[in-house]
Amino acid sequence: MSELLSITATGLTKRFGDVTAVNDLSLNIHCGEIYGFLGLNGAGKTTTIRMLLGMIRPNTGSVSLFGIKVQPSQSSIWQRVGYMVETPHAYPDLTVRENLEITRRLRQMSATDAVEKIIGELGLMPYANRRARTLSLGNAQRLGLAKALIHHPDLLLLDEPANALDPAGIVEIRNLLRGLAENSGVTIFISSHILSEVARLATRIGIVHEGRLLKELNANELAEQEEQRLAVDVNDTVAALSALGKAGIAARLDGKNSLIITDKPTMQHPDKVATLLVEAGCPPTRLVVEQRDLESYFLGLVGMKEEKKQ
């Protein structure tokens, strides 16, 4: 990953009437990075992508791609950018091959074999002569990705690219995108509401909720959220931390009355922790070994309870 920035967004705010879709959002995304933009439906992901691409103007804030400010008079950067926003569009009565040929010409590409290459890369060869309106949702999504990738962009912005793809297709696209970043240095900005899928691909994740960027984590920090841990609730956390520390057991606070222990040998003997705390005069009110999954972490961060999942 390069220290150079592909995307710089500063203080982006977008209002539609009385609704603030994006609120003072800033991003710095490095060249070669796979950045996962994660949020619930309606969190402001698509609006942000549209502002990054200059499709809509922010009420306040600015965007630069490769150090060049995005504005109506600036068109030189778009040959370096590929994108797919919301539903992939195509000429419905033209074939897959014809749709891609139009894209090639609009991109003013001299390589006449570009269409056949991208058809092969996206697994569209069996459907190359089918009209776009006859494609399944998954293959229409593949066609949209092919149009975004045909000119070998340096920056790729994808809005929910895994929509309607079957599990095998998701794996294929994931491997393709990872290869573009690792082998060609392509910067990939990918939005999704599915944390588990983004976590498998992204090198860094930004979590957006109600138009605000709540948190950014790198891949290692995100993986830590899936750790198995011993959760201990006590009434006196100061005394409990002191007792555990004297016994050589590392623990951290997790809320007002909760402690978290991630030391594996200790987790294998939670009864010893209970005995230790009872003898120290701070008996646990709850003690459980839990596996915190990423979805629970995400829902907790945006303030939703598990039972509210859709």
C-alpha positions in Angstrom: 0.0 0.0 0.0 1.3 3.4 -1.0 1.6 6.5 1.2 0.0 8.4 -1.6 -3.8 9.1 -1.3 -6.3 8.0 -3.9 -9.2 9.6 -2.1 -9.3 12.6 0.2 -12.7 13.8 1.4 -12.9 16.6 3.9 -16.0 17.6 5.9 -18.6 16.2 3.4 -22.2 17.1 4.2 -25.2 16.5 2.0 -28.7 17.5 2.9 -31.9 16.7 1.0 -34.5 19.1 2.4 -34.7 18.5 6.1 -32.8 15.2 5.9 -29.1 15.1 6.4 -27.8 12.1 4.5 -24.1 12.6 5.2 -22.8 14.7 8.1 -19.3 16.1 8.2 -17.6 13.0 6.9 -13.9 12.9 6.1 -11.8 10.1 4.5 -8.2 9.5 3.6 -7.7 6.4 1.5 -4.3 5.3 0.3 -3.3 4.0 -3.1 -3.5 0.2 -3.2 -5.9 0.0 -0.2 -9.1 -2.0 -0.1 -11.4 0.2 2.0 -14.7 -1.3 3.2 -17.4 1.3 3.8 -19.8 -0.4 6.1 -23.2 0.7 7.2 -26.9 -0.2 7.5 -29.2 0.5 4.6 -29.8 4.3 4.6 -26.6 5.1 6.5 -25.4 7.4 3.8 -23.1 5.0 1.8 -24.5 5.6 -1.7 -24.7 9.3 -1.2 -21.1 9.4 -0.1 -20.0 7.5 -3.2 -22.0 9.8 -5.4 -20.2 12.8 -3.9 -16.8 11.1 -4.3 -17.6 10.6 -8.0 -18.9 14.1 -8.5 -22.4 12.9 -9.4 -23.9 15.1 -6.7 -22.4 18.2 -5.1 -22.0 18.3 -1.3 -23.5 21.2 0.6 -20.2 21.6 2.3 -16.8 19.9 2.1 -14.6 18.8 -0.8 -13.3 15.7 -2.6 -9.9 15.1 -4.3 -9.0 12.0 -6.3 -5.2 11.4 -6.7 -4.7 15.0 -5.4 -7.0 16.5 -8.0 -10.1 18.3 -6.8 -13.4 16.8 -8.1 -15.3 19.6 -9.8 -17.2 20.1 -13.1 -14.3 21.6 -14.9 -12.0 18.7 -14.1 -12.3 15.6 -16.4 -8.8 14.3 -16.6 -9.1 12.0 -13.6 -12.1 9.9 -14.8 -10.0 7.7 -17.1 -8.4 6.4 -13.9 -11.6 5.7 -12.2 -14.1 2.8 -12.5 -17.4 2.6 -10.6 -20.7 0.8 -10.1 -23.3 2.6 -8.0 -26.5 1.0 -6.9 -28.2 -1.0 -9.7 -25.9 -1.8 -12.6 -27.3 -0.2 -15.8 -27.1 -1.6 -19.3 -28.8 -1.2 -22.7 -31.5 -3.9 -22.3 -31.9 -4.9 -25.9 -28.2 -5.2 -26.6 -26.1 -8.2 -25.8 -23.5 -8.4 -23.0 -20.8 -8.1 -25.7 -22.4 -5.1 -27.4 -22.9 -3.3 -24.1 -19.2 -3.8 -23.3 -18.2 -2.7 -26.8 -20.1 0.6 -26.2 -18.3 1.1 -22.9 -15.0 0.4 -24.6 -15.7 3.1 -27.2 -17.0 5.6 -24.7 -13.8 5.1 -22.8 -11.9 5.7 -26.1 -9.9 2.5 -25.6 -7.7 1.5 -28.5 -7.4 -2.2 -27.4 -10.0 -4.0 -29.4 -9.6 -7.2 -27.5 -10.5 -5.5 -24.2 -14.1 -6.7 -24.4 -13.2 -10.4 -24.8 -10.7 -10.2 -22.0 -13.1 -8.7 -19.5 -15.9 -11.2 -20.5 -13.5 -14.0 -19.6 -12.3 -12.4 -16.4 -15.9 -11.9 -15.1 -17.1 -15.4 -16.2 -19.5 -13.9 -18.7 -18.5 -16.0 -21.7 -21.7 -18.3 -21.6 -23.8 -15.1 -21.6 -21.8 -12.9 -24.1 -24.5 -13.1 -26.8 -27.5 -12.8 -24.5 -29.5 -9.6 -24.4 -28.9 -7.7 -21.1 -32.6 -7.8 -20.2 -32.6 -11.6 -20.1 -29.7 -11.8 -17.5 -30.2 -12.9 -14.0 -29.6 -10.3 -11.3 -26.3 -11.9 -10.5 -25.1 -11.8 -14.1 -26.4 -8.3 -14.5 -24.2 -7.5 -11.5 -21.2 -9.1 -13.3 -21.9 -7.0 -16.4 -21.9 -3.9 -14.2 -18.5 -4.9 -12.8 -17.1 -5.7 -16.2 -18.0 -2.2 -17.4 -16.3 -0.7 -14.3 -13.2 -2.7 -14.9 -12.8 -2.8 -18.6 -10.4 0.2 -18.8 -8.1 -1.1 -16.0 -8.8 1.8 -13.5 -6.4 2.8 -10.7 -9.4 3.5 -8.4 -12.5 1.4 -8.2 -15.7 2.5 -6.3 -18.3 -0.3 -5.9 -21.6 0.1 -4.2 -22.8 -3.3 -2.8 -21.0 -5.3 -5.5 -22.0 -8.7 -4.0 -25.7 -8.1 -4.4 -27.6 -11.0 -6.0 -24.4 -13.0 -6.5 -24.4 -16.7 -5.4 -21.8 -17.8 -2.9 -19.5 -19.1 -5.7 -19.8 -15.7 -7.5 -19.0 -13.8 -4.3 -15.8 -15.8 -3.9 -14.8 -15.2 -7.5 -15.4 -11.4 -7.3 -13.6 -11.3 -3.9 -10.5 -13.0 -5.4 -10.6 -10.8 -8.5 -10.7 -7.6 -6.4 -8.0 -8.8 -4.0 -5.8 -9.6 -7.0 -6.3 -6.2 -8.5 -5.2 -4.5 -5.2 -2.3 -6.9 -4.5 -0.9 -7.3 -8.0 -1.8 -4.1 -9.7 -2.0 -1.6 -6.9 -5.6 -0.7 -7.6 -7.4 1.2 -4.8 -10.8 -0.3 -4.1 -13.6 1.5 -2.2 -16.3 -1.0 -1.5 -19.6 -0.3 0.3 -21.7 -3.0 2.0 -24.1 -3.6 4.8 -22.7 -7.2 5.3 -19.8 -7.0 7.7 -18.6 -10.6 7.3 -18.1 -10.2 3.6 -16.3 -6.9 3.9 -14.1 -8.3 6.6 -12.8 -11.1 4.3 -11.6 -8.5 1.7 -10.9 -5.1 3.2 -7.5 -4.0 4.6 -9.4 -1.2 6.4 -13.0 -0.6 7.3 -14.9 2.6 8.0 -18.3 2.2 9.8 -20.9 4.9 8.9 -24.2 5.4 10.7 -26.8 8.1 10.1 -24.4 9.9 7.9 -21.5 10.0 10.3 -18.3 8.0 10.2 -18.3 6.3 13.6 -15.1 4.3 13.6 -12.2 3.1 11.4 -10.4 -0.2 12.0 -7.6 -2.0 10.1 -7.9 -5.7 9.4 -6.0 -6.7 12.6 -8.2 -4.5 14.8 -11.3 -6.0 13.3 -10.1 -9.6 13.7 -9.6 -8.8 17.5 -13.3 -8.3 17.7 -13.9 -11.9 16.9 -11.8 -13.1 19.8 -13.0 -15.6 22.3 -13.0 -14.0 25.7 -14.0 -14.5 29.3 -16.6 -11.8 30.3 -16.8 -11.1 34.1 -19.3 -8.8 35.7 -18.5 -7.6 39.2 -19.8 -4.8 41.5 -16.3 -3.6 42.4 -14.1 -3.4 39.2 -11.2 -1.7 41.0 -10.9 -4.5 43.6 -11.4 -7.2 40.9 -8.7 -5.7 38.7 -6.3 -5.5 41.6 -7.0 -9.2 42.6 -6.6 -10.4 39.1 -3.4 -8.3 38.6 -1.8 -9.8 41.7 -2.5 -13.3 40.3 -0.9 -12.3 37.0 -4.1 -12.3 35.0 -4.5 -9.4 32.6 -8.0 -7.9 32.3 -9.5 -4.8 30.8 -12.6 -2.8 31.5 -15.6 -3.2 29.2 -18.3 -0.9 30.5 -19.1 0.1 34.0 -19.2 -3.3 35.7 -17.6 -5.7 33.2 -14.1 -7.1 32.8 -12.8 -8.9 29.8 -10.0 -11.5 29.9 -8.5 -12.9 26.7 -5.7 -15.0 28.1 -6.3 -18.5 26.7 -5.0 -20.6 29.7 -7.2 -18.5 32.0 -10.3 -18.9 29.8 -9.8 -22.7 30.0 -10.3 -22.5 33.8 -13.0 -19.9 34.5 -13.7 -21.6 37.9 -10.3 -20.5 39.1 -11.2 -16.9 38.2 -14.5 -17.2 40.1 -12.7 -18.6 43.2 -10.1 -15.9 43.1 -12.6 -13.1 43.0 -14.8 -14.7 45.7 -11.7 -15.0 48.0 -10.8 -11.3 47.2 -14.3 -10.2 48.4 -15.6 -9.2 44.9 -17.6 -12.2 43.7 -18.7 -12.2 40.1 -22.3 -11.6 39.3 -21.8 -13.1 35.8 -19.0 -15.1 34.4 -19.2 -16.6 30.9 -16.8 -17.6 28.0 -18.2 -16.0 24.9 -17.3 -15.8 21.2 -18.0 -12.3 20.1 -18.8 -12.3 16.4 -18.3 -9.4 14.0 -22.0 -8.9 13.5 -22.6 -8.4 17.2 -19.7 -5.9 17.3 -21.2 -3.9 14.4 -24.7 -3.9 15.8 -23.4 -2.8 19.2 -21.4 0.0 17.6 -24.4 1.5 15.8 -26.5 1.1 18.9 -28.8 -1.8 17.8 -29.7 -4.8 19.8 -29.3 -8.4 18.5 -33.1 -8.9 18.3 -33.5 -6.0 16.0 -31.6 -7.6 13.1 -33.5 -7.7 9.8 
